[in-house]
Amino acid sequence: MDYESVKVRICKVLDEVGIGYDLDNESDISDALQDSLQFISLIVALEDEFNIEIPDEIMKMDLLQSMEQLCSEIYMLVCQQSV
């Protein structure tokens, strides 16, 4: 799976959990979150979508500072999973 595919699937997940995010927008994804429950829903949805487990050490709001950061972290986990 390539980086762009990961990005597209992350956008789909964001939409599914009710987080509207424009790829052209450089604001923090965390700004679009309504509460911590939505954050947890997002993490679970990402894990399900990519069949990965997001480690506790990166499962924090800092992960959502930018779309690029989120995509990079998920992409690295996906790549590790496929090895």
PATOR-377145 format. One record per residue (C-alpha): residue in three letters; x, y, z. Coordinates in steps of 0.25 Angstrom, whole numbers, padded with zeros to 4 digits, always signed. Each point is the difference from the previous one (the first is absolute). Last residue first. Example, Ala and Ser with C-alpha at 12.3 -4.5 7.8 and 13.67 -1.06 7.14 Angstrom:
2
ser+0055-0004+0029ala-0006-0014+0002
This chain:
83
val+0027-0029+0027ser-0014+0005-0003gln-0003+0005+0014gln+0013+0008+0000cys-0005+0007-0012val-0014+0002+0006leu+0006+0006+0012met+0009+0010-0008tyr-0012+0004-0008ile-0008+0003+0012glu+0011+0009+0006ser+0003+0007-0013cys-0015+0002-0003leu-0003+0006+0014gln+0013+0009-0001glu-0004+0005-0014met-0015+0002+0005ser+0005+0009+0010gln+0001+0002+0016leu-0009-0013+0001leu+0011-0009+0005asp+0003+0010+0011met-0014-0004+0005lys+0005-0013+0006met+0002-0014-0005ile+0014+0000-0003glu+0005-0006+0012asp-0012-0009+0002pro+0003-0007-0013ile-0010+0000-0012glu-0004-0014-0003ile-0001-0003-0015asn-0011-0006-0009phe+0000+0013-0008glu-0015+0003+0001asp-0002-0006+0013glu+0012+0007+0007leu-0004+0013-0007ala-0015-0002+0005val+0005-0003+0014ile+0009+0013+0000leu-0011+0008-0005ser-0010-0005+0010ile+0010+0004+0011phe+0001+0014-0005gln-0015+0001-0001leu-0001-0004+0014ser+0010+0010+0004asp-0009+0011-0005gln-0005+0008-0012leu+0012-0002-0009ala+0003+0010-0011asp+0011+0008+0007ser+0007-0014+0002ile+0001-0001-0015asp+0010+0012+0002ser-0001+0010-0011glu+0007-0001-0014asn-0013-0001-0008asp+0002-0005-0014leu-0004-0014+0004asp-0013+0006+0005tyr-0005-0007+0013gly-0014-0003+0005ile+0001-0009+0012gly-0012-0008+0001val+0005-0014+0003glu-0002-0004-0014asp+0006+0013-0006leu+0013-0002+0008val+0000-0015-0005lys-0001+0005-0014cys+0011+0010+0001ile+0009-0011+0006arg-0003-0009-0012val+0004+0011-0010lys+0013+0003+0008val+0003-0015+0001ser-0002-0001-0015glu+0009+0012-0002tyr+0011-0007+0008asp+0001-0012-0008met-0006-0014+0004
